[in-house]
Amino acid sequence: MSHHLPVRRTGLRRAVALAAAMALFLGVTAAGVSAAGPASKADLLYAKGVDHPAGHGQGKPTANLTWHGGAILNSTVVQAVFWGTSWGSPGDKISGLDKFYGGVGGSPYMNSNTEYTGTNGTVGAGVNYSGHFVDSSAGPTNAPSTSTIQAEVAKEITSPVPNGYYPVYIDLKRGNAGYCAWHSYGTVHGVPVQFGFFFNLDGDPGCDPADAGTAHSQGLEALANVSGHELSETVTDPRNGGWWDKTGEENADKCAWTFSGTVKIGSDQWKIQGNWSNTANNKKSGYDHAGCIETR
């Protein structure tokens, strides 16, 4: 069965990304995944130094985000999935991401997303973390399609909710893939959901925030940073009707790989990139004086 990728965005970024990623993101349906509603094209977080559409994720004073007529997430339920045989020896990554998601709700970091609105009101900083699942079966051996990750969510999350966000962490390193993570959406067990995908970023300089000031392992630091990126984009643009700029960049894209120290999430300090604020850009404020903020 073939699927058509839905039209997502206008502008250079979409045209380039769609042509480059067409083969990657076509997938097949599986049990619990709606054949009538295959997963959308993923929104990529490019690795540092990767050639991509001009201006992507540079934190520069480009056009503000605009709303595209759809809903946002007022609050978010998160359940993580760790998929692969190597998660039996996770080091600090599973426990660390549990702490990250368990503490991010209501944090000043999540408040950096709350100026944006949709048909259902205002983006909320509330995050209810419902824990994680470990699937110790063999995970993907190459960069997976959105449908593969959607099917894994359907396998592990038997009672999804419409405001659910289900990040899937695999134990495969990214190799030649030019991106660190992505987020997307689809239908699982008849429920519209949001989900994300993350490579194993151990020892990966292209996806490393270079956090020398905390006690986390390098692999956890890298996953936490890109997890913040994908969570922020999910709440502000969960299903393609939210907020992005004229080139297709969402709020975290516009500040990717730019930082201003660390932020406190739960009891820990984390080096997490900022998010774009139209308000800050209009005032020429933010840590880059061009719209990027880490807290509000």
C-alpha positions as CSV (number, residue, x, y, z in Angstrom):
1,M,0.0,0.0,0.0
2,S,1.3,3.4,-0.9
3,H,0.7,6.6,1.2
4,H,0.8,10.2,0.1
5,L,2.7,12.6,2.3
6,P,0.3,15.4,3.3
7,V,1.1,18.9,2.2
8,R,2.8,20.6,5.1
9,R,4.3,23.9,4.5
10,T,5.2,26.4,1.8
11,G,8.7,27.8,1.3
12,L,12.2,26.6,0.6
13,R,12.5,24.4,3.6
14,R,9.6,22.2,2.8
15,A,10.5,21.8,-0.8
16,V,14.1,20.8,0.0
17,A,13.2,18.6,3.0
18,L,10.4,16.8,1.2
19,A,12.5,16.0,-1.8
20,A,15.4,14.7,0.3
21,A,13.3,12.7,2.7
22,M,10.6,11.3,0.5
23,A,11.9,7.7,0.6
24,L,12.7,7.9,4.3
25,F,9.3,8.9,5.5
26,L,7.0,6.7,3.4
27,G,5.9,3.7,5.6
28,V,3.4,1.0,6.1
29,T,0.4,0.8,8.4
30,A,0.4,-1.6,11.4
31,A,-2.1,-2.8,14.0
32,G,-3.6,0.1,15.9
33,V,-2.5,2.6,13.2
34,S,-5.2,4.1,11.1
35,A,-4.7,3.2,7.4
36,A,-6.9,6.2,6.5
37,G,-4.6,8.6,8.4
38,P,-0.9,7.7,7.9
39,A,1.7,9.7,9.9
40,S,2.6,13.0,8.5
41,K,6.1,14.0,7.3
42,A,8.3,14.5,10.3
43,D,9.7,17.9,11.3
44,L,13.5,17.4,11.5
45,L,15.9,18.8,14.0
46,Y,19.1,19.0,11.9
47,A,22.4,18.2,13.4
48,K,25.0,20.9,13.7
49,G,27.0,21.5,10.6
50,V,24.5,19.8,8.3
51,D,23.7,21.6,5.1
52,H,20.0,22.5,5.2
53,P,17.7,25.3,3.9
54,A,19.1,28.8,4.5
55,G,18.5,30.3,7.8
56,H,17.3,27.2,9.6
57,G,17.8,27.2,13.3
58,Q,20.3,30.1,13.5
59,G,18.4,32.3,16.0
60,K,18.6,35.2,13.5
61,P,16.0,38.1,13.3
62,T,13.9,36.5,10.6
63,A,10.1,36.8,10.2
64,N,8.0,36.0,13.2
65,L,5.9,32.9,13.6
66,T,2.4,33.0,12.3
67,W,-0.6,30.9,13.2
68,H,-2.0,28.4,10.7
69,G,-5.6,28.0,11.9
70,G,-5.4,24.9,14.1
71,A,-5.2,23.8,17.7
72,I,-2.3,23.8,20.1
73,L,-1.8,21.8,23.3
74,N,-3.3,23.4,26.4
75,S,-1.7,20.6,28.5
76,T,0.3,17.6,27.6
77,V,0.5,14.0,28.8
78,V,3.8,12.4,28.1
79,Q,4.8,8.7,28.1
80,A,8.2,7.7,26.8
81,V,9.1,4.5,25.0
82,F,12.7,3.1,25.0
83,W,13.1,0.6,22.2
84,G,16.0,-1.7,21.6
85,T,18.1,-4.5,23.1
86,S,20.6,-2.1,24.7
87,W,18.1,-0.4,27.1
88,G,18.9,-3.2,29.6
89,S,22.0,-1.1,30.4
90,P,20.8,2.4,30.0
91,G,23.3,4.2,32.3
92,D,21.6,7.4,33.5
93,K,19.5,8.0,30.3
94,I,16.2,6.5,31.3
95,S,16.3,7.8,34.9
96,G,17.5,11.2,33.7
97,L,14.8,11.6,31.1
98,D,12.3,10.5,33.7
99,K,13.5,13.4,35.8
100,F,13.5,15.8,32.9
101,Y,9.9,15.0,31.9
102,G,8.8,14.7,35.5
103,G,10.0,18.2,36.2
104,V,9.4,20.1,33.0
105,G,5.7,20.8,33.6
106,G,5.0,24.3,34.8
107,S,8.7,25.2,34.6
108,P,10.0,28.6,33.4
109,Y,11.4,26.7,30.4
110,M,7.9,25.4,29.4
111,N,6.5,28.9,30.0
112,S,8.7,30.1,27.1
113,N,6.0,28.5,24.8
114,T,2.9,30.1,26.3
115,E,2.5,33.3,24.3
116,Y,1.0,31.2,21.4
117,T,-2.7,30.5,21.0
118,G,-4.9,28.3,18.8
119,T,-8.5,27.4,18.2
120,N,-8.7,25.8,21.6
121,G,-7.0,28.6,23.6
122,T,-3.5,29.1,24.8
123,V,-0.4,26.8,24.9
124,G,-0.1,25.5,28.4
125,A,3.0,24.8,30.4
126,G,1.5,21.8,32.1
127,V,3.1,18.4,31.5
128,N,1.8,15.2,33.2
129,Y,4.5,12.6,32.9
130,S,3.0,9.1,33.1
131,G,6.3,7.2,33.1
132,H,8.0,5.1,30.5
133,F,7.9,1.7,28.7
134,V,10.9,-0.4,27.7
135,D,10.6,-2.5,24.6
136,S,13.6,-4.8,24.7
137,S,12.9,-6.2,21.2
138,A,15.4,-5.3,18.5
139,G,14.8,-1.8,17.3
140,P,15.3,-0.3,13.8
141,T,18.6,-1.0,12.1
142,N,18.4,2.2,10.0
143,A,16.6,5.5,10.2
144,P,12.9,4.6,10.7
145,S,9.9,6.0,8.9
146,T,7.3,7.9,10.8
147,S,4.9,4.9,10.3
148,T,7.5,2.6,12.0
149,I,7.6,4.9,15.1
150,Q,3.8,5.4,15.0
151,A,3.4,1.6,15.0
152,E,5.7,1.3,18.0
153,V,3.6,3.8,19.8
154,A,0.5,1.7,19.0
155,K,2.3,-1.4,20.3
156,E,3.3,0.2,23.7
157,I,0.6,2.8,24.4
158,T,-2.7,0.9,24.5
159,S,-4.8,3.8,25.9
160,P,-3.6,7.0,24.2
161,V,-5.1,10.4,24.8
162,P,-5.6,13.2,22.3
163,N,-3.2,15.5,24.2
164,G,-0.6,12.7,24.4
165,Y,2.9,13.1,23.3
166,Y,4.8,9.8,23.0
167,P,8.6,10.2,22.4
168,V,10.4,7.0,21.2
169,Y,14.1,6.6,22.0
170,I,15.9,3.9,20.1
171,D,19.4,2.5,20.7
172,L,20.6,3.1,17.1
173,K,23.2,5.9,16.5
174,R,22.3,8.2,13.7
175,G,25.3,7.4,11.4
176,N,24.9,9.4,8.2
177,A,21.5,10.7,9.0
178,G,21.6,14.5,9.0
179,Y,19.2,15.0,11.9
180,C,19.1,14.2,15.6
181,A,15.4,13.9,16.3
182,W,11.9,14.7,14.9
183,H,8.3,15.1,15.9
184,S,5.1,14.1,14.0
185,Y,1.5,13.1,14.5
186,G,-1.0,10.4,13.5
187,T,-3.8,8.2,14.7
188,V,-3.3,5.4,17.2
189,H,-6.1,3.1,18.3
190,G,-8.6,5.6,16.9
191,V,-7.1,8.5,18.8
192,P,-5.2,11.4,17.3
193,V,-1.8,11.6,19.0
194,Q,1.6,13.3,18.8
195,F,4.9,11.4,18.9
196,G,8.7,12.0,18.6
197,F,11.7,10.0,17.5
198,F,15.3,10.1,18.9
199,F,18.5,8.4,17.9
200,N,21.1,7.3,20.5
201,L,23.3,10.4,20.7
202,D,26.2,9.0,22.7
203,G,29.5,10.4,21.5
204,D,27.7,12.3,18.7
205,P,29.3,15.8,18.2
206,G,26.6,16.9,15.7
207,C,23.9,16.5,18.3
208,D,25.8,17.5,21.5
209,P,25.0,20.7,23.4
210,A,28.5,20.6,24.9
211,D,27.2,20.7,28.5
212,A,30.3,20.7,30.7
213,G,28.6,22.2,33.7
214,T,26.3,19.5,34.9
215,A,26.7,16.0,36.3
216,H,24.7,14.2,33.5
217,S,26.4,11.9,31.0
218,Q,27.0,13.3,27.5
219,G,24.4,11.0,26.0
220,L,21.7,12.1,28.5
221,E,22.7,15.8,28.0
222,A,22.3,15.4,24.3
223,L,18.9,13.7,24.6
224,A,17.6,16.2,27.1
225,N,18.4,19.1,24.8
226,V,16.7,17.6,21.7
227,S,13.8,16.4,23.9
228,G,13.2,20.0,24.9
229,H,13.3,21.1,21.3
230,E,10.7,18.5,20.2
231,L,8.4,19.0,23.2
232,S,8.3,22.7,22.6
233,E,7.4,22.3,18.9
234,T,4.8,19.7,19.8
235,V,2.9,22.0,22.1
236,T,3.0,24.9,19.7
237,D,2.4,23.0,16.5
238,P,0.9,19.6,17.4
239,R,-0.9,18.7,14.2
240,N,0.3,21.1,11.5
241,G,-2.1,23.9,12.3
242,G,0.0,25.7,14.8
243,W,2.8,28.2,14.6
244,W,5.7,28.4,12.1
245,D,7.4,31.1,10.1
246,K,7.4,31.8,6.3
247,T,10.2,29.3,5.8
248,G,8.5,26.5,7.8
249,E,10.5,26.8,10.9
250,E,8.8,26.2,14.3
251,N,9.6,28.0,17.5
252,A,12.5,25.7,18.6
253,D,13.9,25.4,15.0
254,K,14.6,29.2,15.0
255,C,16.8,28.9,18.1
256,A,18.4,25.5,17.5
257,W,21.9,25.1,18.8
258,T,21.9,28.4,20.6
259,F,22.1,28.6,24.4
260,S,22.2,30.9,27.3
261,G,23.6,28.9,30.2
262,T,21.5,26.3,31.9
263,V,17.8,26.1,33.0
264,K,16.4,24.5,36.1
265,I,14.0,21.7,35.4
266,G,12.9,19.8,38.5
267,S,15.9,19.6,40.8
268,D,18.5,19.6,38.0
269,Q,20.2,22.1,35.8
270,W,20.0,21.3,32.1
271,K,21.6,22.9,29.1
272,I,18.6,23.3,26.9
273,Q,18.3,25.5,23.8
274,G,15.9,28.4,23.7
275,N,12.6,28.9,21.9
276,W,11.5,31.7,19.6
277,S,9.3,34.4,21.1
278,N,7.5,36.8,18.7
279,T,7.2,39.3,21.6
280,A,10.9,39.1,22.4
281,N,11.8,39.6,18.7
282,N,9.6,42.6,18.4
283,K,11.4,44.1,21.3
284,K,14.8,43.0,20.0
285,S,15.3,41.1,23.3
286,G,16.1,37.6,24.3
287,Y,19.5,36.1,25.0
288,D,20.5,36.7,21.4
289,H,18.7,40.1,21.1
290,A,16.8,38.5,18.3
291,G,13.8,36.6,19.7
292,C,15.3,33.5,21.5
293,I,14.4,32.9,25.1
294,E,15.0,30.0,27.5
295,T,12.5,30.9,30.2
296,R,9.5,33.1,30.9
